[in-house]
Amino acid sequence: MVQDMQIAEDIAQEVFVTVYKNILSFKEQSSLSTWIYRITVNKCLDHMRAKTRQKRSGFLAQLFDKEGNEAISAPDFVHPGVLSENREKASYLFKAIYSLPENQKTAFVLTHIEDLPQKEVAEIMEMTVKAVESLLQRAKANLRKQLEDMR
């Protein structure tokens, strides 16, 4: 979700520290893995929101910067499971996924990249299965449109 291996590792460490500190507050209303995924998704979303704020402030600074420094931009992401000959196509796909609205992106990544069942995704996202299905349909439609525009 964060598209940077080093940041993903940092978030993973934060997640395990959070799990360790809060394990006694785990209410067992869902499975332990669902609870950990929810913490992970929240940490990733927090990071992405902070990154968006940095981009905005970088853009604003660029507007007023006489030296013309560039605004902060997202690094290119290379997924470890992507073969080298497919990296360019994967890059387009991940850029399109990254541009989806937050809920659509989360549902799509958990369902299609993490390969979780929709029921578990619904628990992680704290919504109904029907709502997840709707998010996935909208995400797919948005991805189709974006990927057609990239051709």
C-alpha positions in Angstrom: 0.0 0.0 0.0 2.8 2.5 0.7 4.9 1.5 -2.4 8.2 1.7 -0.7 9.9 -1.3 0.8 11.8 0.5 3.5 8.7 2.4 4.7 6.7 -0.8 4.6 9.4 -2.4 6.9 9.2 0.6 9.2 5.4 0.3 9.3 5.6 -3.4 10.0 7.8 -2.7 13.0 5.3 -0.1 14.2 2.5 -2.6 13.8 4.2 -5.3 15.9 5.0 -2.8 18.6 1.4 -1.7 18.6 0.2 -5.3 18.7 2.6 -6.1 21.6 1.4 -3.0 23.6 -2.3 -3.6 23.0 -2.6 -7.4 22.9 -4.4 -7.4 26.2 -7.1 -5.1 24.8 -7.8 -7.5 21.9 -11.5 -8.4 22.3 -11.5 -11.5 20.1 -14.5 -10.2 18.2 -12.6 -11.0 15.0 -9.6 -13.2 14.3 -6.2 -12.1 15.4 -5.0 -11.8 11.8 -8.0 -9.5 11.0 -7.1 -7.3 14.0 -3.5 -7.1 12.9 -4.5 -6.3 9.3 -6.7 -3.5 10.6 -3.8 -2.0 12.6 -1.6 -2.3 9.5 -4.1 -0.7 7.2 -4.5 2.2 9.6 -0.8 2.7 9.9 -0.4 2.6 6.1 -3.3 5.1 5.6 -1.8 7.4 8.3 1.5 7.3 6.4 -0.1 8.0 3.1 -2.1 10.9 4.5 1.1 12.4 6.0 2.8 11.9 2.6 -0.1 13.7 0.9 0.3 16.6 3.3 4.0 16.7 2.5 3.3 16.8 -1.2 0.8 19.7 -0.8 3.2 21.7 1.3 6.0 20.9 -1.2 3.7 22.1 -4.0 2.9 25.3 -2.1 6.5 25.9 -1.4 7.3 25.4 -5.0 4.8 28.1 -6.0 6.6 30.6 -3.8 10.2 29.3 -4.3 12.2 31.5 -6.6 14.8 28.8 -7.1 12.2 26.4 -8.7 12.9 23.4 -6.5 10.6 20.4 -7.3 7.8 19.3 -5.1 8.0 16.0 -3.4 6.9 13.1 -5.6 6.1 9.5 -5.0 8.9 7.1 -5.7 8.6 4.4 -8.4 7.4 1.2 -6.9 8.7 -2.2 -7.9 6.8 -5.1 -6.4 9.0 -8.0 -5.5 6.7 -10.5 -7.3 6.8 -8.8 -10.6 9.1 -10.2 -13.3 11.5 -7.7 -14.9 9.9 -7.9 -18.3 6.6 -6.9 -16.8 7.9 -4.0 -14.6 6.7 -1.2 -16.9 3.2 -2.6 -17.1 3.2 -3.2 -13.3 4.4 0.4 -12.8 1.4 1.7 -14.7 -0.9 -0.6 -12.7 0.5 0.4 -9.3 0.3 4.1 -10.2 -3.3 3.6 -11.2 -4.0 1.7 -7.9 -2.2 4.4 -5.9 -4.4 7.1 -7.4 -7.7 5.4 -6.4 -9.7 6.9 -3.5 -8.6 5.6 -0.2 -11.4 3.1 0.5 -11.3 1.7 -3.1 -7.5 1.3 -2.9 -7.7 -0.4 0.5 -10.4 -2.9 -0.6 -8.6 -3.6 -3.9 -5.2 -4.1 -2.4 -6.5 -6.4 0.4 -8.7 -8.4 -2.0 -6.5 -8.7 -5.1 -2.9 -8.2 -3.9 -3.1 -9.7 -0.4 -5.7 -12.2 -1.7 -8.0 -12.0 1.3 -11.6 -13.1 1.2 -14.1 -10.2 0.9 -15.6 -11.2 4.3 -12.3 -10.6 6.0 -11.7 -7.4 4.1 -15.1 -6.2 5.3 -14.1 -7.0 8.9 -10.8 -5.2 8.5 -12.4 -2.1 6.9 -15.3 -2.3 9.4 -18.0 -2.4 6.8 -20.4 -4.8 5.2 -19.4 -7.3 2.5 -21.8 -5.6 0.1 -20.0 -2.3 0.7 -16.7 -4.0 -0.1 -18.2 -5.5 -3.2 -19.3 -2.0 -4.3 -15.9 -0.5 -3.6 -14.3 -3.2 -5.6 -16.6 -2.6 -8.6 -15.9 1.1 -8.5 -12.2 0.5 -8.1 -12.2 -1.9 -11.1 -14.1 0.6 -13.2 -11.8 3.5 -12.2 -8.7 1.3 -13.0 -10.1 0.3 -16.4 -10.6 4.0 -17.2 -7.2 5.1 -16.0 -5.4 2.2 -17.7 -7.2 2.9 -21.0 -6.2 6.6 -20.7 -2.5 5.5 -20.2 -2.4 3.7 -23.6 
